[in-house]
Amino acid sequence: MPKLEVVLRHYDYQLPKELIAQAPLKPRDRARLLIYRPTNSKTRASGAIKFDRFYNIGKYLPKNSVLVFNQTKVVPARLWMKKPSGGKVQILYIGQEDGLIKVIADRKLSIGSILQLNQHKFIVKNQKENFYFLKLQSKISIEKLMQKFGQTPLPPYIKNSPLTESQRRKEYQSIFAKAGLSVAAPTASLHFTKKLISKLKKQGIEVKFVTLNVNLGTFAPLKEENLKTGTLHSETYEIDKKTAYDLNRLKKESKTIIAVGTTVVRTLESAARPFHSRESGNPEFEISKLSGDTKLFIRPGYKFKFVDGLITNFHVPKSSLMMLVGALIGRKKLLELYQKAIKNKFRFFSFGDGMLILK
């Protein structure tokens, strides 16, 4: 198995800082779009590369397409609390485990100490690795406290965002966000407007929703352990029974399943399980594990079970997200597309431009 530094070097590229988008375009669907489909999906022979605007994405989607979105909601997960000494500590909500609130802190906390947020108290119950586990001593939920006192965290590469907190809560959120607790947005969804969704539906494009709670692991650097185990950080997902039924039916009808974002890819591929088809006599896959934690690490060599295409943004160098896209089109082609995007001054990362890739 190659060393981590060797693997990461294969997914590195140089990006001018001015191409890192600090705020979204208005309207959102004015973002630019790179379209790529291999001429030969088996040999990965060079296919046509096109440039357009996101509002024209319907021109490039197969007529039988199904777009699957992550409807998770980003919460204002950054909180400032007081230590017993009176000093301030910055807390970032990560999730909940066994009735405790999982957080990271910007300084060391003592087990058993009390943190105060306004009149609400938290007890530091435990610590595992870089995470602390807090017990809220009030009847109010942590979700309501975040909405009242929290700040929406932006990714670490957005250094100079002009957005106020009220603007962050609106702009760093998809138009259909309604379920879940995420600390980062499924950014491929940020390009879609109500007008564009309506236009695509009139065109005959089906739209479905799943939920995956995005945590800070999406920004975490890869480790040797990830390569050895073939797993990543854990994220929880959920697909309701009606959606699973519809997706399985549409797949059997040979519809093109297009994941809007890498989080949807992880969700659908984690939920897919093999079954023996009576019609073809061959093993096929269907969505059957409707909820759970996924640690799925998709990288070149991975055989996709359910997803036929991907809408995604341009990702940071040396990331697992780049590897996921590389699994779909090949590493060399991936880096070629990135270089073309840089040459044409595409905007990168969460508030940046998008890419449509079909298998």
Backbone torsions as a table, in degrees:
resi	resn	phi	psi	omega
1	MET	NA	130.2	-179.1
2	PRO	-65.7	150.9	178.3
3	LYS	-67.0	156.7	-178.1
4	LEU	-57.6	-44.2	-176.6
5	GLU	-64.3	-30.0	177.7
6	VAL	-69.3	-46.3	-179.9
7	VAL	-61.5	-47.1	-177.0
8	LEU	-64.7	-35.8	179.3
9	ARG	-60.6	-29.3	179.5
10	HIS	-75.0	-11.1	179.9
11	TYR	-121.0	30.3	-179.4
12	ASP	-102.5	149.8	173.5
13	TYR	-157.5	159.3	-179.1
14	GLN	-99.0	123.7	-177.8
15	LEU	-119.0	121.4	174.0
16	PRO	-59.4	134.4	-175.4
17	LYS	-57.7	-31.2	-177.0
18	GLU	-68.2	-12.1	178.7
19	LEU	-89.9	-1.6	175.7
20	ILE	-83.1	111.8	-176.6
21	ALA	-67.5	130.9	-179.4
22	GLN	-99.1	-14.3	179.6
23	ALA	-156.2	155.5	-179.6
24	PRO	-75.9	159.4	173.5
25	LEU	-76.9	159.6	174.8
26	LYS	-128.0	127.7	-10.4
27	PRO	-67.3	162.8	-173.6
28	ARG	-57.7	-36.6	-174.0
29	ASP	-78.3	7.8	172.6
30	ARG	-80.9	-5.6	177.2
31	ALA	-56.7	152.1	178.3
32	ARG	-79.2	159.2	-175.9
33	LEU	-135.6	128.7	171.9
34	LEU	-101.7	130.4	-178.1
35	ILE	-116.1	129.5	178.3
36	TYR	-143.1	132.9	172.9
37	ARG	-139.4	122.3	180.0
38	PRO	-58.2	141.3	176.7
39	THR	-65.0	-39.4	179.2
40	ASN	-129.8	109.3	-173.7
41	SER	-66.9	-20.0	-179.5
42	LYS	-84.3	-41.9	-178.0
43	THR	-95.3	-6.6	-176.8
44	ARG	58.2	33.2	177.3
45	ALA	-61.4	153.9	-174.4
46	SER	-58.6	126.1	176.5
47	GLY	-106.7	174.6	-178.6
48	ALA	-72.4	140.4	175.3
49	ILE	-114.4	126.9	-178.5
50	LYS	-125.4	154.8	175.4
51	PHE	-120.5	139.9	178.7
52	ASP	-157.7	-167.8	172.9
53	ARG	-104.3	152.2	-173.7
54	PHE	-61.6	-32.2	-178.1
55	TYR	-65.5	-11.6	177.2
56	ASN	-99.8	13.1	-174.7
57	ILE	-58.9	-28.4	179.6
58	GLY	-59.5	-26.7	178.9
59	LYS	-65.6	-23.1	-172.7
60	TYR	-109.8	-4.0	178.6
61	LEU	-84.6	136.4	174.0
62	PRO	-56.6	149.6	-175.8
63	LYS	-60.5	-27.1	-176.9
64	ASN	-99.0	27.5	-174.0
65	SER	-73.9	148.6	171.0
66	VAL	-124.8	118.5	176.9
67	LEU	-93.0	127.6	179.4
68	VAL	-114.0	121.1	-176.3
69	PHE	-107.6	154.7	170.1
70	ASN	-95.5	114.8	-175.5
71	GLN	-91.5	17.1	-179.1
72	THR	-62.0	153.7	-178.3
73	LYS	-111.1	132.2	176.1
74	VAL	-80.1	131.6	-179.7
75	VAL	-105.0	153.3	175.0
76	PRO	-73.3	81.2	-163.3
77	ALA	-84.2	-7.7	-179.0
78	ARG	-94.2	124.6	-177.5
79	LEU	-127.9	147.8	175.0
80	TRP	-111.5	120.1	-178.3
81	MET	-118.8	168.0	178.2
82	LYS	-107.6	136.1	175.0
83	LYS	-83.8	165.4	177.7
84	PRO	-55.4	-30.0	-179.8
85	SER	-74.6	-10.7	-176.7
86	GLY	97.1	-11.5	178.0
87	GLY	-72.5	156.2	-179.3
88	LYS	-92.3	148.2	174.8
89	VAL	-133.9	135.2	178.7
90	GLN	-93.9	125.8	-177.2
91	ILE	-113.5	139.1	173.5
92	LEU	-121.1	116.5	178.8
93	TYR	-64.4	132.3	178.3
94	ILE	-113.2	-38.5	-178.8
95	GLY	169.4	-163.6	179.7
96	GLN	-133.5	137.7	178.6
97	GLU	-139.1	127.2	175.4
98	ASP	52.2	41.3	176.6
99	GLY	79.9	2.6	178.5
100	LEU	-111.4	156.0	-179.0
101	ILE	-94.8	121.7	-177.4
102	LYS	-91.5	126.0	-175.9
103	VAL	-140.8	166.5	163.3
104	ILE	-118.3	152.2	-176.1
105	ALA	-125.8	154.5	-178.6
106	ASP	-85.5	3.9	175.5
107	ARG	-156.7	168.0	-175.8
108	LYS	-68.8	139.0	177.2
109	LEU	-118.7	147.2	179.3
110	SER	-94.4	133.9	177.8
111	ILE	-61.9	131.5	-179.1
112	GLY	93.6	-11.4	180.0
113	SER	-75.5	163.0	-177.5
114	ILE	-112.0	132.6	174.2
115	LEU	-109.8	145.0	-176.6
116	GLN	-122.6	131.5	174.1
117	LEU	-120.3	102.1	-171.2
118	ASN	57.9	-124.1	179.1
119	GLN	-94.5	4.4	-175.6
120	HIS	-96.0	136.1	-175.3
121	LYS	-112.1	144.4	176.3
122	PHE	-126.1	137.8	174.7
123	ILE	-104.0	130.1	176.3
124	VAL	-77.7	107.1	-172.2
125	LYS	-93.1	-30.8	-171.4
126	ASN	-161.8	165.5	174.7
127	GLN	-141.9	132.9	174.4
128	LYS	-133.5	117.8	-177.6
129	GLU	55.2	-122.1	-178.2
130	ASN	-93.4	6.2	-174.8
131	PHE	-106.6	143.2	171.8
132	TYR	-110.5	152.2	179.9
133	PHE	-121.4	120.8	-173.8
134	LEU	-110.8	149.0	173.8
135	LYS	-112.3	120.0	179.6
136	LEU	-79.3	128.9	-175.7
137	GLN	-96.1	18.9	179.3
138	SER	-122.6	160.4	178.1
139	LYS	-77.2	-21.0	179.0
140	ILE	-67.3	149.7	-178.3
141	SER	-83.1	155.2	176.5
142	ILE	-63.6	-31.6	178.8
143	GLU	-61.2	-43.6	179.6
144	LYS	-68.9	-35.6	177.9
145	LEU	-66.0	-39.1	177.9
146	MET	-65.1	-40.6	179.5
147	GLN	-63.7	-32.7	-176.7
148	LYS	-85.0	-41.1	-171.5
149	PHE	-115.6	-10.1	-169.9
150	GLY	-85.5	167.0	174.2
151	GLN	-121.8	140.5	179.3
152	THR	-75.1	117.6	-179.9
153	PRO	-76.0	138.5	172.8
154	LEU	-103.8	157.3	-180.0
155	PRO	-56.7	153.0	-175.1
156	PRO	-62.1	-21.6	-179.1
157	TYR	-84.3	-5.1	174.8
158	ILE	-95.1	96.5	-172.5
159	LYS	-92.3	-30.9	-170.3
160	ASN	-127.2	42.1	-178.0
161	SER	-65.8	131.7	177.8
162	PRO	-81.5	0.1	-173.5
163	LEU	-74.8	133.3	171.2
164	THR	-75.9	172.8	179.9
165	GLU	-61.0	-42.9	179.6
166	SER	-63.8	-35.9	178.1
167	GLN	-70.5	-38.4	177.5
168	ARG	-59.6	-44.7	-177.3
169	ARG	-63.0	-26.1	179.7
170	LYS	-91.4	-46.0	-171.4
171	GLU	-81.4	-32.0	179.4
172	TYR	-92.9	52.1	-173.6
173	GLN	-159.0	135.8	176.0
174	SER	-73.6	159.5	-176.8
175	ILE	-70.6	-15.6	-178.1
176	PHE	-113.8	14.0	179.7
177	ALA	-60.9	128.8	-179.9
178	LYS	-152.3	-14.6	-174.6
179	ALA	-134.4	155.1	173.6
180	GLY	89.2	178.7	-178.2
181	LEU	-137.8	98.2	-178.7
182	SER	-113.1	149.4	175.6
183	VAL	-101.4	-1.7	175.3
184	ALA	-145.8	151.6	-176.9
185	ALA	-84.1	148.7	167.7
186	PRO	-76.7	91.2	-159.0
187	THR	-68.4	-22.8	177.8
188	ALA	-62.4	-26.5	-179.7
189	SER	-73.9	-18.9	-174.6
190	LEU	-67.3	-14.7	-179.7
191	HIS	-79.4	-14.4	-171.5
192	PHE	-90.1	135.5	174.5
193	THR	-112.0	164.9	177.0
194	LYS	-60.1	-39.2	179.6
195	LYS	-62.1	-42.7	-179.6
196	LEU	-67.9	-42.8	178.4
197	ILE	-59.7	-44.3	179.2
198	SER	-61.7	-42.0	179.5
199	LYS	-62.6	-42.7	-178.7
200	LEU	-67.5	-39.4	178.2
201	LYS	-63.9	-40.8	177.5
202	LYS	-64.1	-27.5	179.0
203	GLN	-76.2	-11.9	-179.9
204	GLY	101.7	5.9	178.5
205	ILE	-77.8	129.4	177.1
206	GLU	-84.2	148.6	-178.7
207	VAL	-128.5	127.6	179.1
208	LYS	-131.7	160.2	-175.9
209	PHE	-130.7	138.9	170.4
210	VAL	-127.6	174.7	178.8
211	THR	-130.6	126.3	168.6
212	LEU	-133.0	126.9	-179.5
213	ASN	-82.1	113.0	-177.1
214	VAL	-80.8	128.1	175.6
215	ASN	-117.7	-176.5	-174.0
216	LEU	-65.7	-13.1	178.1
217	GLY	-58.4	-25.2	179.5
218	THR	-62.8	-23.6	178.2
219	PHE	-101.4	-3.9	-174.0
220	ALA	-72.4	138.8	176.3
221	PRO	-67.1	147.7	178.6
222	LEU	-69.0	150.9	178.9
223	LYS	-123.6	163.6	177.2
224	GLU	-55.2	-36.6	-179.2
225	GLU	-59.9	-37.1	178.6
226	ASN	-61.5	-41.3	179.5
227	LEU	-69.1	-39.2	-177.5
228	LYS	-70.0	-43.5	-175.9
229	THR	-88.3	-19.6	-176.1
230	GLY	70.0	24.8	180.0
231	THR	-127.0	160.9	177.2
232	LEU	-119.2	-168.1	173.5
233	HIS	-59.9	155.5	-178.6
234	SER	-90.7	135.4	174.1
235	GLU	-136.3	143.0	-178.5
236	THR	-90.8	144.3	179.0
237	TYR	-136.6	163.4	178.2
238	GLU	-153.3	137.3	176.1
239	ILE	-130.5	126.2	-178.8
240	ASP	-76.1	159.7	-172.9
241	LYS	-60.3	-40.3	-179.2
242	LYS	-64.2	-42.3	179.4
243	THR	-64.7	-43.3	178.8
244	ALA	-60.8	-43.7	178.5
245	TYR	-60.1	-46.5	-178.6
246	ASP	-63.7	-44.0	-179.1
247	LEU	-63.9	-41.2	178.8
248	ASN	-65.0	-39.7	177.8
249	ARG	-64.4	-45.6	-178.3
250	LEU	-65.2	-36.6	177.7
251	LYS	-64.8	-42.6	179.0
252	LYS	-65.4	-26.1	177.4
253	GLU	-84.5	10.0	178.6
254	SER	64.6	29.9	173.0
255	LYS	-72.1	155.7	179.2
256	THR	-90.6	110.7	-177.4
257	ILE	-87.1	112.9	-177.9
258	ILE	-112.8	117.1	178.4
259	ALA	-80.5	129.2	175.2
260	VAL	-92.5	90.3	179.1
261	GLY	105.0	153.5	-179.5
262	THR	-66.5	-26.6	178.8
263	THR	-66.4	-34.9	177.5
264	VAL	-70.6	-37.0	175.9
265	VAL	-58.9	-49.0	-179.8
266	ARG	-60.9	-38.7	-179.5
267	THR	-65.4	-53.8	-176.2
268	LEU	-65.8	-41.3	-178.9
269	GLU	-70.3	-30.1	176.7
270	SER	-73.9	-32.0	-177.0
271	ALA	-84.0	-16.9	-176.3
272	ALA	-76.7	133.7	178.6
273	ARG	-131.9	148.5	-177.8
274	PRO	-74.3	148.6	170.3
275	PHE	-145.3	161.0	-178.1
276	HIS	-95.7	117.7	-177.2
277	SER	-78.8	125.6	176.6
278	ARG	-69.5	-34.5	-177.0
279	GLU	-66.9	-51.0	-175.7
280	SER	-94.0	-20.8	-176.3
281	GLY	78.2	3.8	-178.4
282	ASN	-112.0	155.4	175.2
283	PRO	-68.3	134.9	177.4
284	GLU	-130.0	-178.6	-177.8
285	PHE	-124.5	146.5	175.6
286	GLU	-140.8	157.6	177.5
287	ILE	-77.3	114.0	-177.8
288	SER	-136.8	-23.6	175.4
289	LYS	-92.5	93.7	-165.2
290	LEU	-80.0	-11.9	177.4
291	SER	-157.8	162.0	178.5
292	GLY	148.2	-170.0	176.1
293	ASP	-101.5	138.0	175.7
294	THR	-117.9	135.5	173.1
295	LYS	-119.1	20.1	-172.9
296	LEU	-59.4	127.1	178.4
297	PHE	-112.1	103.5	-179.3
298	ILE	-95.9	121.8	-179.2
299	ARG	-145.0	167.9	-178.3
300	PRO	-49.8	134.4	-173.8
301	GLY	107.0	-18.2	179.2
302	TYR	-71.0	137.6	177.2
303	LYS	-102.0	114.8	-177.3
304	PHE	-69.1	136.1	-176.4
305	LYS	-95.3	-36.5	-169.7
306	PHE	-131.2	-30.3	-173.2
307	VAL	-86.8	135.0	-179.9
308	ASP	-107.9	-15.4	-177.7
309	GLY	-165.1	171.7	-172.6
310	LEU	-147.1	136.0	166.9
311	ILE	-108.4	125.9	-174.0
312	THR	-150.5	165.6	173.0
313	ASN	-92.2	-177.9	175.2
314	PHE	-92.6	128.9	-169.0
315	HIS	-101.5	163.9	-178.3
316	VAL	-66.8	151.4	179.3
317	PRO	-60.3	152.8	173.4
318	LYS	60.4	31.4	-175.7
319	SER	-107.8	157.3	175.2
320	SER	-64.6	-26.4	179.9
321	LEU	-68.1	-39.2	175.1
322	MET	-62.7	-39.6	180.0
323	MET	-63.9	-37.7	178.4
324	LEU	-60.5	-46.7	179.4
325	VAL	-66.6	-36.6	177.2
326	GLY	-62.2	-30.3	177.3
327	ALA	-66.3	-25.1	-177.7
328	LEU	-84.3	-39.3	-173.5
329	ILE	-124.4	-4.0	-177.5
330	GLY	96.2	143.5	-175.2
331	ARG	-63.1	-45.6	-176.4
332	LYS	-62.4	-43.7	178.9
333	LYS	-66.0	-38.3	177.5
334	LEU	-57.2	-50.8	-178.8
335	LEU	-64.9	-33.6	176.3
336	GLU	-63.5	-43.7	178.8
337	LEU	-63.5	-39.9	179.0
338	TYR	-63.3	-41.7	-179.9
339	GLN	-66.3	-37.2	176.8
340	LYS	-66.2	-38.7	178.3
341	ALA	-64.9	-42.0	178.4
342	ILE	-64.1	-45.1	-179.7
343	LYS	-59.8	-35.9	-179.1
344	ASN	-93.4	12.9	173.7
345	LYS	57.1	43.9	170.4
346	PHE	-66.8	155.2	176.5
347	ARG	-91.6	136.5	-171.2
348	PHE	-107.8	159.2	171.5
349	PHE	73.9	-154.8	-163.4
350	SER	-56.3	-43.2	-179.6
351	PHE	-97.7	13.2	-173.6
352	GLY	-89.7	-163.2	-177.0
353	ASP	-82.3	176.7	-173.4
354	GLY	-123.6	173.7	-177.7
355	MET	-143.1	137.5	174.7
356	LEU	-112.5	122.5	-178.9
357	ILE	-125.0	127.7	176.8
358	LEU	-116.9	143.0	-178.3
359	LYS	-69.7	NA	NA
